[in-house]
Amino acid sequence: MANRLIEKLVPARLGSSYRWLLASSWTTNFGDGVAMAAGPLLVASLTDDALLISLAAMLAWAPPLLFSLYAGVLSDRLDRRRIVLVADGSRVVILAVLFGTVVAGTVTVTGALIALGLLATAEVFADNTSATLTPMLVSRDDLAIANARLQTGFLTLNQLAGPPLGAALFVVGIAWPFATQAVLVAAGLVMVSRIKPPPHGRQLGVERRSLRRDLAEGFRWTVHHAAVRTLALTILMFNVTFGAAWSVLVLYAHQRLGLGAIGFGLLTTVSAAGGLLGTGLYGWITARVSLGNIMRIGLIIETLTHLGLALTTSPWVASGIFFLFGAHAFVWGTTSVTVRQRAVPTELQGRVGSLNTISVFGGLVVGSAIGGVLGTRYGVTAPFWFAFAGSAVFVVVLWRQLSRIAHDDENAAEEAQRAPAQNPVAVA
């Protein structure tokens, strides 16, 4: 019975190395979910300075902007499994030190912020490199299901189970969430050590080159590959509108929907529950709808999400919108990762993936600034109206370009494999 369940969830054809990668991802995502709540709570317990508390939140997105490109270069040059081992091993050491200072009562605001920043930085290297392992371990045709299973762990453990457990452990004892995360990350580290990826980069005798040359190579390949370029631009544009709306979400929930802190937290839970629905339906959807059309439909859903939230004052209607948005976010996110991994040559996965990360967080930062200004001047619904109008324009502009993202046909796959890093394909 157990074997049949495992086979259905993670088919044997995906390989034992992928199963170890999946187990490690689920385990470390659980630990990261615990820290998602415990980190800000720790800082808030040490100071009531709003600037310092907001700095703790900022440290979650600053490291990806600062270090993603370098992490991408390293993952294309060096042994990817070893990078994950070093990054996660560093996280265990940092968590152990943080745990010790909390238990000893010597932790300070500065020390807590430094620890959170270092943890986020190490996570950039671990996450970027882990994402490059999947296309090395499973076949192109299995990338969709492989990424779907990884996203399932992120939704259930990082988004649903981890934060409430972290908050509960913090109430029991401030140090316990960090001890729990350390144990979970250490367990994930052991699982990664069992992975046996094929050699790449310098293991294959690739020449040593400058950092600038490697970065330029990844950038040129992305710019000259129509589908991947369109994907990066789409993510950048839609994260501007998403960031604008979601930057005032806590105020929106309180002022527009009349929800307190618990109600606000439940909106995230409802969204994650929608993601679980997307998990269950993903195989059925991809068997019937092309990847390009999945992305088109998803962007329409996202546009209408902003419109619906701008119009409603009902928490029940808003919850339904969040549920649908959660399903869309899972399906679209899994599809975008699959499209990129199918198109990008193995030796460029890290650098192209890091440019995708820059698009994600760059859009969120710009959008958050816009949302803050609009919300302050014109009210809490103004960012949602901006998000709706901007998303509608982007859908129109990108509609024809999205047809290039249909990488589920063999011709596109062959084209991607023929495109060498030194001689990028021409713009279509």
Summary of the structure (lengths in Angstrom):
residues: 428
radius of gyration: 21.3
end to end distance: 50.3
largest distance: 61.7
contacts: 1504
relative contact order: 0.14
helix: 85%
strand: 0%
